[in-house]
Amino acid sequence: MFTLINADADDEAEITDPQEIAELFAAIAAVAIEAIGAGQAKQLFEAVVEQDGKDPN
């Protein structure tokens, strides 16, 4: 079970705990797989990793 908390824009809230990061990524992946299918989700995540912090514009 995952809970997403909507923090105010002024808050400096960050997720830094590796376990929390892994759980958040797993939740995002599960939603993506359900919404667009495993193959498309894999392509999406590979494209994100390929960006490696580069400006997409």
SVG drawing of the C-alpha trace seen along z (x, -y; Angstrom):
<svg xmlns="http://www.w3.org/2000/svg" viewBox="-5 -28 28 34">
<polyline fill="none" stroke="black" stroke-width="0.4" points="0.0,0.0 1.3,-3.4 0.3,-6.8 1.1,-9.9 1.2,-13.1 0.6,-16.4 3.2,-18.7 2.9,-22.5 5.2,-24.0 7.0,-25.9 7.9,-22.7 11.4,-21.3 10.2,-17.7 12.4,-15.1 12.4,-11.3 15.9,-10.3 15.5,-6.9 16.5,-4.2 13.6,-2.0 11.1,-4.8 12.5,-5.6 12.3,-1.9 8.6,-1.7 7.7,-4.9 9.3,-3.7 7.5,-0.3 4.2,-2.1 4.9,-4.3 5.9,-1.2 2.8,0.7 0.5,-2.2 2.4,-2.5 2.2,1.2 -1.5,1.3 -2.2,-1.8 0.0,-1.2 1.2,2.4 4.5,3.9 6.2,3.4 5.3,-0.2 6.2,-0.9 9.6,0.7 10.2,-1.5 9.1,-4.5 11.5,-3.8 14.4,-3.0 13.9,-6.4 13.9,-8.1 17.1,-6.4 18.7,-7.2 18.0,-10.9 20.3,-10.7 19.4,-14.2 19.6,-15.8 17.2,-18.5 14.6,-16.9 14.0,-20.1"/>
</svg>
